[in-house]
């Protein structure tokens, strides 16, 4: 019987596994890099072992260090979580060779299915060989992992070599394996997957479908179970294909078989030989704890002959520290507050005051709603996210709310091209015009005794704010009177440092306010208080290319130097942040007049990388 589990992972999934272990009376062991020394998963574990270094390659991808940590801490089992080494058969072998229990499928099954190329061969599908114009568009994918990393859509043959190189670099950084392959890219399909669970005694549970079509950069954003609107015959086909994949590999443990569904036809994509990020929606619908079942299977116990019957509908949203309006650029900084209303499930690896760094995935949390119907679950999740307090770096929270309320999603007509079609509209600025006024009134509280008698009305007070992350600037004016503060067209009912109540057009509204230095949060709106005058030293030359996020310069275009001629849209510099590569391109045709980026340089957000002087028309 398992008594102590080391989780070979970090963040949210480590905390998730620890929660089940505590409920079962199993001791927990964390591993951590240097930046993660005080992370939530470390604080929640019974024991913790340091992995020296900062990058994944130095720490969480070092199978030898992880196995040694398990032995040093007296663990008798290892849970891989997802990502990192979770689909690495050599890691699974190293764990069992050390006399430890591997909480996952046999290494042979991982070899057969975790490599996307071998999995397709097993399912009778051959990857593309030499790509021609007739094959376009195609998808470049990492052979050894998922989560959207090492994945690129190629629509022009001239772009193929560059995208192959970028995908290899990203896959190597994320999974320690730079192998990639190319397959046809199916436009307008839905991403549908089937959760499976098998024991060592021949029992296979097929735990329904999930739809994961809303994706950015090929990484899932919103997932739900069951997948809506599928014909019963198609569902039966998906279930049967998933069970065949399990039995063909003598699979044991939890796994997911993924498909692209287009025009009523299911196309096999891959099998993930691990627990998925989106497993909570299946847990909610079936009333199961999949981690507890993984542990039970790893101990050699049989599953019941059949799983429980499903009930209701569940939807999950991934909350990321990123700016969707800036190509989903990752964001870093201090997470001051994370609160969601009661009634939804929150899985997170962060808590108030934690720092969000540059080395790992940008996901802050998963929020899950379960209800008797799909419509009720979607409404509950959108409402909970809208009322959540997320104070810190910019996030995709507003995008999630708008996505959940979009008619394509509520009508179950979405596909994987959803954000390509709608991202511009979904990220359009839609700030509350009353938010800056509420911030100003809250800031003024304490400096003025609102309601104090004045013989002469005071002069108007002016404050400036910038909404984040769109950068729009606002100037608000208000006046202190004998009856309290006043503003044009707005009646101030109450103003304190944490709560402002305004009446506009006969409607009274409450605004929750929280301030952290110059940053102020008014409900879901983040604002930065601005000085009265702009500092000239902060001004940048036209054509300045600034780092959109903190990260590491991993590549500079070949031959690029000061004086180089560049074309509009030409890729110049590549940054790596949070295990993703981000390309910085020339904003216009012209001449490179300054180049500050060098390979290996660590840069902060806003750092000057280069300057392009635009061509002057003759």
Residue, then its C-alpha position, 0 to 999 in steps of 0.5 A: x500500500x502506498x504511504x508517501x507520494x512525491x509529485x514530480x511537478x509543480x503548481x496547480x497539479x501538485x496541489x491537486x494531487x496533494x489534496x487527494x493524498x491528504x484525504x487518503x492519509x498519504x504523506x506528500x513530497x514536493x520537489x521545487x526549483x529555486x524560484x519555486x522555493x516558497x511556492x504554494x505546492x511546497x508549502x502544502x507538502x509534508x516534505x520538500x526537496x530542492x532541485x538546484x536551478x531555475x529553468x525546467x531543463x535544470x530542474x523539473x526535467x531532470x529525471x535523475x534528480x527527481x528520482x533521487x529526491x523521492x528516495x531521499x525523502x522516503x517516498x514509495x511512489x511518484x505521481x508525474x502530474x502533467x507536462x514535464x516528464x509525465x509522458x517520458x517512458x525513460x522517466x517511468x522506467x527510472x522510477x520503477x527501476x529505483x523500486x518506486x511505484x509509478x502512478x501512471x501507465x506502463x512504460x511500454x504503453x507510454x512509448x506506444x502512445x505518448x510519441x504522437x508519431x508512433x500513436x498514429x502508426x498504431x492507429x493506422x495513420x501515417x504522418x506526412x513525408x515531404x510537404x508540398x503546396x497541395x498539402x497546405x495547410x499543415x500542422x507542426x507538432x511536438x512528438x513528445x508532449x502536448x499543451x500547445x507547445x511545439x505546435x505551429x500552423x503553416x499556410x505558406x510553404x516558404x514558412x515551413x523551415x522557420x516554423x519547424x525550427x521554432x517548434x523544435x526549440x519550444x518542444x526541447x525547452x518544454x519536454x526535453x525532446x525536440x522531435x516534431x512531425x507534420x500532419x494535415x491541418x483540418x480547418x473548422x473542426x471541434x476538439x473532442x476527447x474521451x477520458x479513459x481509465x483502466x486497471x491491471x485486471x482487464x477493466x476499462x472505463x470509458x468516462x464520456x466525452x469532453x469538448x476543448x475547442x476554445x483554444x489559443x496557440x493550440x492550448x485549451x482555454x475552456x473545456x466542458x463535459x460532455x461534449x455538446x451536440x454530438x450525434x449518438x452514433x458519433x459518441x459511440x464511435x468515439x468511445x469504441x475508438x478510445x477503448x481500442x487504443x487502450x486495449x491495443x497497448x495493454x494500457x493501465x491508468x488514466x489517459x485521454x484519447x483526442x480527436x478532431x471532429x469535422x463534418x460528423x467525422x472523427x479524426x484521431x489526433x493523439x493519446x495523452x498518457x497522463x491525467x489532463x488539465x481538464x480532468x475536473x469536468x469529468x470528475x464533476x459529471x461522474x462524481x469521481x476523484x480521478x487521482x484517488x482512482x489512479x492511486x488505487x490502480x497503482x496499488x493493483x486494486x481492481x476497478x468496479x465493473x462499470x463506472x457510475x452514471x454521469x449527471x449534469x454538465x460541467x464547464x472549466x475555464x483556465x485563468x492565465x496571467x496573460x494579455x489576450x489583446x497583445x497576442x496572449x503575452x505572458x504577464x508576471x508580478x505579484x498576485x495580490x488577491x485571488x478570490x472566486x465566489x462560493x459554488x464553483x471549484x477552484x484549483x490553483x497553485x497560487x495564493x495571495x502574495x505569491x509571485x508569478x515568474x517567467x520560467x513556467x506556465x502562465x496558468x493561475x487557476x482553473x475554475x469549474x462549474x457543475x449544474x444540471x444543464x449546460x446552460x446553467x453551468x455556463x451561466x454559473x461559471x461566467x458569473x463567478x468569473x465576472x465577480x472574482x477578485x483577481x488583483x495582480x498581473x493582467x489576466x484573460x478573465x474578461x476574455x473568458x467571461x465574454x467567450x462563455x457568453x458569446x452566442x457561438x459558445x452558448x449555442x454549442x456552435x464553436x470550433x477550434x477557429x473561434x478565437x481567430x474569428x472573434x478575438x478582436x471583438x472579444x478583447x475590445x476595450x470596454x471599461x466602465x466609465x465610472x471606475x476611474x471616478x470610484x478609484x479617485x474618490x477612494x484615494x481621496x478618502x482619508x485626505x478629506x473629510x467628506x461632508x465637512x462644512x465649507x463656506x466656499x465650494x472647493x476647486x475641482x479635484x483632478x486625477x489621471x488614471x491609465x486602465x490596464x492592460x489597454x493603456x487608455x488614459x482617463x481624467x476624472x474631476x470631482x468637487x468637495x461640497x458641504x453635502x459630500x463629493x460631487x461629480x458631473x452627472x453622478x451622485x456620490x452616495x458613499x465613498x471610503x477606501x474600499x467601497x464607493x457607491x455611485x448613483x447614475x441615472x437613478x441607478x445605485x451601483x457599488x464598487x469594490x476598491x483595492x489599492x496596492x501602491x499606484x495600482x488600483x482595482x475597481x471590481x474587474x478594472x485595473x487602473x494605474x494612478x498617473x502623475x500630473x506630468x509625464x517624465x520626459x525620460x520615459x519617452x521612447x523614440x518612434x520605432x522602438x521595439x519593447x519586450x512585451x513580457x519578461x523573458x530570455x532572448x533565445x534568437x536574433x535574426x541571422x545577420x541582423x545588426x545596426x544598419x540592417x535594412x528590414x521589411x515590415x513584419x520581418x521577424x527580428x528577435x525571439x523571446x522565450x517566456x513561460x515555456x513559449x516562444x514569442x516573435x518580435x517583428x519589424x513594425x514597418x520597413x526601414x533601417x535598424x538603428x539600434x540593437x540591444x538584444x543579445x542571445x541569452x539576455x534576460x529582459x524585463x517587460x518594457x525593455x528596449x530591444x531594438x529601434x527601427x527607423x521607418x523608411x521615408x517615402x520618396 
